[in-house]
Amino acid sequence: IMIPAMNEVGEQYARNEIFLPSMLISARAMQLCLEVLEPLLLSQGYKTKAKLAIGTVAGDLHDIGKNIVVIMLRGAGYEVEDLGVDCGLELYDKAIKNGAEVMLFSALLTTTMKRMKEAVEHINNNYPHVKTVVGGAPVSQDFADLIKADGYGVDATEATKIVDGFFD
């Protein structure tokens, strides 16, 4: 029930029918529900679709968008390791060694886009089996293509669809 509801919230946000505060309230409500349901699901043998990791790149301390993506991905059935903000390459390495199959990178500041490029190149060069997805206000599909990311999410709904596509 919650996944279709959050998908609808994401679609409404994408169509500018609701705004960021409503999206945040919906995401927070889902997060609270997941905190209650997750232990129950795990005790019943529920298996997640895949393990992912997400972090805001080094030099960037913004996390609102990242936090929404985390909630949407968890709601869609993924195990998500939230690496936080200002993430260096060593955090990405550790997440991959812990089983992350997809690495998601967030940036809000244009000055940190070079760090996103470095992170994607690092993953591509050292872990070619790991998919990369980028997003954030200054990021575009052209930028994602330029740095050879496997996907670009303009928002949390799109990021979830991209990740789903990796596992279809």
N, C-alpha and C positions, 0 to 999 in steps of 0.2 A: 504494500500500500504506500509506503513512504517513498520508494524509488520513483514510481510514476508521479507522485505528488511533487517531488523535488525536480523531476524532469520538466513538469509543467511550470514550476516557479522559474526554472532556468530559461524556458522558452519565453515566458512572459517578460522576463528581464531582458532577453535578447531583442524582443519586439518593443522595448521601452514602454511596456504596459505597467510595470512596477519598477521601483527604483532600488538603489543599493540598500537602504535601511530595511525594506521588506525582504529582500534577498537574504540579508544577514540574520534577520529574525527567523526566517524559515530554516536557514542553515543551522542556526543555534538550536532550534527545536529538534531538528533531526539529530544533531549531535547528542543532545540529552537523551533522546530515545535510543540511540545506538549504544550509549553507555549502559543503559539498562538491559537492552536486548542482547548485546554481544556476548556476555558471559553465558546467557541461556542458550544461545545458538551454538557456541563452542562446546558446551557441555553435552549437546545433542549430536556432536560429531559434524557440525557444519564446516564445510571446507570453503575457503575463499578461492576466487578465480585465479589469482596470482598475487605475488608480492611486488609492491612498488615502493619507491622512495621519492620524496619531494623536498626541495629546499629553495630558499631565496639565495641567490648567488652572493659571493663574497663582496662586501662593500655595501650591500643593500639591506636595510633593516625593516622593510615593509612586509607585512604578512597577511593583510586582510584577504587579498585575492587568493593567496596560497591556502589559507585556512578554509576558504569556501571550496576550493578544489579538493582538499583532503576530505571534507565532509561528503561531497558528492561521490568521490571514488569509493569511500568506505560504504556509503549507502548503496552503491552499485555492486558490492560484493567483493571488493579488493582489500587485501591487507596492505595498509599504507603506513610506511615509516615516515613521520614528519621530522625532518632534519632541522627545522627551524630557519633562522635567518643568518645572514653573513656566513654562508657555508663555503668552506675551502674544499679543495679537491680530496683531501683525506677523508672527509665525511662521506663523500660520494663513493670512494673506494670501499670504505667500511660497510656501507649499505649494500653494495653489490656483493661483497664477500658474505654478507648475511642473507643473500638470496634475492635481492631486488632484480627483477627482470626488466623493469622500465624505470627510467630516471626522469623526473620532471623538474624543470628549472623555472624559477619565477624571478622577474625583475620589474621594478617600478621606475628606477632612475636610469636615464639614458647613459649616464656615466658608468653604469655597471654592465652594460650590454657587452663590453669587451670581455668581462668575466664570464658571461654566459657562453660566448664564443669559445673561450678557453676550456670551459667545463665540457661542452659538447665535444670539442676536439679530443679532449682527454679520454672521454668515454669511448668515442669512436675508435681511437688508436689503441686503447688498452683492453676494451671489453666490447668487441664488435657484435657480440650476441645480445647486448643490452640496447633496448630502444630508448630514444631520447625525445622528450616533448618539451617545448618552450612556450612561455606565455608571459603576459604582463603588459602594462599600458604602452611602453615604447616599442614593443615587439610586433612584428608583422610577418605575414607568410613569406614575403621576399627576404626578410632577415633570416627566418628559419631555413629557407632554401640555401641562402648564402653560407650559413654556418653548418649546413648538412645535418640539421636535426631531422628526426624521423617524423615529427609532427609539430603542429602549431595550434594551440587552443586560444581562440579569442576570448573565451570565457570558460567557466567551470563546466557548463553543459557540453561545450565543444570538446574540451579536454577529455571528458569522460567518454564521449563518442569515439575519439581517436584511440584511446586506450582499449576500449571494447573491440575496435577494429583489429588490434594486434592479436587478439585471442579468439577471433571468430573462426 
